[in-house]
Amino acid sequence: MELNLNKLHDLAIETKLPIESLVILLFVYQKLNIDTYLSINKLSFTKVQTLLRKQLLKTVGPTYKLTDIGLKTINSLLAPQKVKTPDTGQFEELWALYPASDKFEGFPKTRTLRSKKDYCKAHYLKILETITHANVMKALEYEVQELKDISLREGKNKFSFMMALPTWLNSKQFEVTLENLEESSDEYDLWTDRIN
């Protein structure tokens, strides 16, 4: 039996039962003798009384059994969690857009920007739990375009200052870029007009 503590917590909130009450239901489900547990912890006896009153437990002779409602509650706790399959195509899109090095136009390569692919992939898939792929790509597209524009305008390779991809992901540079875009929405509108 594998017990997920997050599910236990969520079920406690959903059923408005203390976690200890759910543990008692688990003991009964596992056919463990809860009398010893109840003799050690007197407060647990009141929890059992609550479970009986809410018809999650019933007494059968000297033992406790789960009711259908109690069994349904435990089954929801023990059901395997659906694992969301991450979309690795999104990472591949990010990987393809991120410059491989600081080499640009006539400027020579001085350093690699795209490295540690497996590390970046795992980290990016975690990042996608908190921000959309579209927003990350919007920030990256803007940053790359800005570096191109400034490099061409000033005649200096600004890609040499761009973070390597692992650092860019760790520092969440995309969040900084998105904040800057929001603050200067006029500049962003001009930029989107320019690339569309």
N, C-alpha and C positions, 0 to 999 in steps of 0.2 A: 504494500500500500504506500503510495507516494502522496504526501500531503503538501499542498502549496499554501504557504502562510498568507500570501496575498489573497488567495481565494477564501481562506479561513476568516481573514479580516473583513473582506467584502461581504461574506455570508453573515457574519455577526451584525454588520450594519443593516443588511437587507432584512434579516429576520428579527432584528432588535433583541437578539439574545446575547448574553455575555459569552465571550470565547470559552470560558470554563464550561458553560452549558453544552456548547458544541463538542468540547472534548469529552464530556460525559457521554454524549450520544455516540461518539466514536468508540469509546470503551465498550459500550453495549453492543455496537455493531461488530466489534472484534471479539465479542463473547468473553470479555474480560470480567473478572469478578470485581465489581465496583464497591462491594461492601467494605473492603480494607481501605480503599481510597476515601470513602465516606466517613469511616471511623477516625481517620487522621484529620480530615478537614470538615469540621462541623458545618461550615457555611455551605459546603457543597450539597448537603442534604436539602437545603432550601431550594437550591438550583434543581435538584431532582424533582421536588414537589412542583416547581414551576413547569418543568417539562411534562410532568403527568397532567397538570391542569391544562396546558396548551395542547394536550393530546399528541405529543411527540414520542412519549414513552407510555407503556402500560405495564402493569404488574401481572405476571403469570406465576402464581404460587409465590415462592420466595425470591424469584428473579425478575429482572426488568427485561422487557422486549421493546423493540422499536415498533411504532405504529406505522401505517402506510405513509403518513405525513412525515414522520421521523426518518423513515427509510428514504423518502424522496429528498429530504434535506441533506442527508449524508451522501446520497448518490450525486447530488449537484456539487458537493464539496470534493468528491473523489473523481469526478468525470475528468478525463484528460482535457487539458487546456488546448484550445485551438491556437496553433502557432501561425502567426501571420508570416507568409513567405515573402521575404523582401524582394523587391524588384531590382535585380542586379543590372538590368538594362539602363536604369537611371544612373548608376555609378559609371557605367561604360560611357554614357553621354558626357558626364562630368570629366572623366579621364580624357576623352577625346578633345574636349574644349580647352582643358588646362594646358598652357604652353609646356612643351617638353623641356625646353631650356630657355635661356634668356637671349638666344640668337633671334635676331629680328631684322628684316630687310638687309641692309649692308653691315649691320653690327655683328661682330663675332660672338660665338658662344664662350661664356666665361664660367657658367655653372648650370647644373641640371636643376630643373624645377619640379619635374614629375618623377617621383621615385616611391619605393615601398608600396607597390600596388596592393598587395594583400592587406597590409595594415590600413591603408587609406580606404579600401573597400569596406572592411569591417567597421571602421570608425564612421564612415559616411552613412552606412546603413543604420547605425545608432543615432546619428544626427537627424536622420529623416523621421525619427519618432517625435521630434520637437519642432521641425520646420519643414515646409514643403520643398520638394525638389525644384519646383518652378521658381521659388524665391531664391534658392541657392544659385540656380542657373542665371537668373536675372542679375544677381550681384556679380557673378563671375564674368558674364558678358560685358557688363558695364566696366568692370575693372580692366579687362583686357583691352576694350576699345579705348578707354581713357589712356592707358599706357602707350598704345599705338599712336594716338593723336598727339600726346605730349612729346613722345620720342621724335616723331616726324617734325613737329613744330620747332622743338628746341635743338634738334640734331644730336641729342644724347639718348642713349639707350636706357630708358626707364624700366625695362624688364629686368635689368640687373638688380633692381630694388624689390622685385616681386618675391613674396614668400614662396618657399618650396611647398608643394601641395600638402605634405603631412603637417607642416606648421600652419598653413592656411586653414586647414580643418581643425586642428587643435585649438588655435586661437579664436576660431569662429569669426574670421575676418569678414565673412559674408554678412554677418549681423551688423558689423560696423558700416560696411558699404551700404546695406539696406537702410540703416538709420540716416546716413548722409543723404541718400536718395530721397527719403521722406522729408528731410529738413529742407532740401532744395528741389522741390517737386517741379519747379519751372525748368531747372537744368535737366532733370530726368525726362521731361516732356520733349525738350529739344533733342536729347540724345535718342529717344525712341523714334522721333521723326526722322533723324539722320540715318538710323539703321533699317528703317522700314521702307 
